């Protein structure tokens, strides 16, 4: 009987925390030695998900940074909504290297095919693993049964700033003549760019800064 109880407790512990490594990469550190970086995904007992980035070589011990937590008892996408998690090196200001983590998921309160990608840029300056900025870089939804629309954001560093270039996209359903059934299923042309200046080892959102200043002045 005691063995059965212990087995049930072990199984319950596994259900609470099913952690697995989902992505790995290497980036050069400040001392010239490569940093080993990996991303883990953990499902909690209520169906929520915890995504963490772990870096070895930044300090004396591996450092963990929570990228996302949500679903289950909390708001946001849970483990069942996760579609893909990708981590790869990203060029930063001054020739430094960071890591870009793309978390793609199905939107919980949306339609079946509504999906989104949130991107977190992570840096390792000053012996500390830290977030540089978090942005939504992809979003798609069905405008109708025959027209899908969305937006994609390309990220790059130019000089002392991060540039986010947003473009609108459509995916029309085609008829027998290989032409869109819905002739209005078109996206506006052009790219909208936004600049996030580099300051104090992170990228700043100018809109958020303006709001904080406005609130402080009230």
N, C-alpha and C positions, 0 to 999 in steps of 0.2 A: 504493500500500500504506500509506504514511504517513497519507494522508487518511482511509483506512478505519479505521486505529487511532485517530486523533483523534476520529472520529465515534463509535466505540464508547466511548471514554472520556467523551465528552460525554453520551452516552445513559446510561452508568453513573452519572454524577453526577446526572442528572435522576432516576434511579430511587432514588438515596439520599435525595434531598431534594425532594419535590414539595410545596412550601409554597404555600398559598393562603389568602386572607383569607375567613373564613366569617361574620363578624359585625362590625358597626360601631355606635358610638353616641357621643353627646357628653354631658359632664357639666360643671357649673360648677366651676371651680378656686378655690383659696383667694384668688387675686388678683382674682377676678371674671371672668377670661377663661375661655372654654370649653376644656375638655380634649378632644382628639380621641382616641378609644379604639377599637382594633380587635383582633380575635382571629384568630390564624392557626392553621392545622392543617397539620402536616407528616408525611408518611409516610416512614419510613426504609427502608433496603434490605431489612430482615428482616420488614417488615409491621407494625412498631410505629408508634405515633403520638405526636407531640409537640404539645401545645396551649399556645400562648403568648398573653398579653395584652400589647399594646403601647400605651403612653400618650404622647401628644405634648403638651407644655405644662406638665408637672409640674416639669421641670428644664430646663437648657440644651439637652439632647439627649433624643430619645425614649427611654423606659425600657421594657425588656422584662421580663416576669414569667412564669415557667413555671407554668402551671395544672395540667398533667397530662403525664406521660410513662409509657408502658407498652406491653405487647404485644410481639410479635416475640420477641427473645431474653429479654425480661423478663416478669414476671408482670403480670396485669391485661389489660384490654381493649386490643386493637390497632386498627389503622386499619379493618379489615374489620368490626369490631363497633360502630363509631361510628354512631349514629342521627341525632343532632342536637346542634348547639352554638348556644346563644343568649346574647347579652349585652345587658343593659339597665340603665339607671340604677336605683339603689336608695337610699332615704332612710336616712341614718345618724343617729347621736346629734348633738344640737346644730344641727340644720338642715343638716348637711353632706351631700354626695352621694358615693356610691360606685358601683361597678358590680357587678352580679350576673351571674355566668357559670354557666349550666346546661349540663352535659355529660351527654347521654343516650346510653346504650350497651346493647348486648346482653351479658349476663353470659357470659363465655367458657366457664366450666365448668358452666353451667346448661343447662336445656332450651332449645329453640329460641325460645320466647316469653318467657323470663325476661329482664327488663330493669330498668335502674336509672338514676337521675339523681343525679349528684353536683353540689353547688352550692358555688361559691367566691365569697365576698364580698371585693371588692378596694377598698382605700382609697388616698388620695393625700396624706395629711397629712404635713407636715414636708418637703415636696419630694421624697417618696419613694413609689414605687408598691409596695404591699405587701399581702399577704393578711391579711384580718381574721378569717376563720374558714372551715373547709371542713366541709360536712355532707352526709349522704345525705338527699335530699328526696323521692325517689320510688323505689318498688320494687314490681314486680309479678311474679307467677309463677302457673303453673297448679297449683291444688290438685288438680284432676282434669280429665278431658276436658270436663266440663260446668260447671266452677266455677273462676273465676280470682280470685285474691286479692292484695291489696297494701296499701301504706300511702303516704300523701301528707303532706308537711310544709309548712305555710304559714309563711312568715317575715315578721316585722314588728318594727319598733323601737318600744318603749314606754318613755319616759323615758330611763334610762341603761342599757338592756339590750336585747338581741335576744331575741324570743320565738319559739320554735319550737313550733307547734301541730300535733301528729300525729293523724291520723285514719285508721282502718282502712277499707278498701274491698273490695267484692266485685263481680264481674261474672258473674252466673249465665247459663248458656245457657237460652233460653226454649223452651218447647214450643209446640205448635199453638195452645194457649189463651193464649199470651203470658205464661204464668206460669213461674217457675223450675222446671226439671226436678228439680234437687236442692234440696229444701226446706231443707236445712241450710246452703246456700250463703249465709250471712249474716255480716255484720261486726258486731263489738261497737259499740254506740253510744257517743257521747261523744268528747271531744277531750283528749288528754294534752298539757299544756304544760310546756315547759322553758325556764328563763331563763339567758341567757348574758350576764353583766355586762360592761360596757365598761370597760376598763382599759388604760392605756399604748398607746392607739391600736389596740386590737383587742378582739374579743369573747373572753372566757375561758370554757372549759368547766369548770364547778364540779366535775364528777366527775373530770376529768383532774387538776385542782389537788389534790383530796383524795388521789388515788393518789400523786402526786409527794410530798406531805407525808408520807404513810404510809411510802413507800420511804425517804425521807430520815431518818425517825425510827428505822428498823431498825438 
